[in-house]
Amino acid sequence: MKDKGFVLIHRKIRECVIWDSDEPFDRRSAWLELIMRCNHSDKEILFDGKPIVVKRGQFITSVRKLAEIWRWDKDKTLKYL
């Protein structure tokens, strides 16, 4: 790949009409969604009533939630992950 560097994509892109569609996500859109859900810095949250630190680059979710967001079935979501 000739081009190097990075492109900044604001998380607000998820508010765009194109992103908020009834169509199922494709693999690329699912990958971007995973990236945009990651924390940009460490964050302490309550999980099952206990404080935990979710590190930069991490987030907490479930296969069920991702399948719902992406409009995929559970098996397709698991296979993709």
Secondary structure, 3 states (H helix, E strand, C coil): CCCCCCCCCCHHHHHCCCCCCCCCCCHHHHHHHHHHHCCCCCEEEEECCEEEEECCCCCCCCHHHHHHHHCCCHHHHHHHC
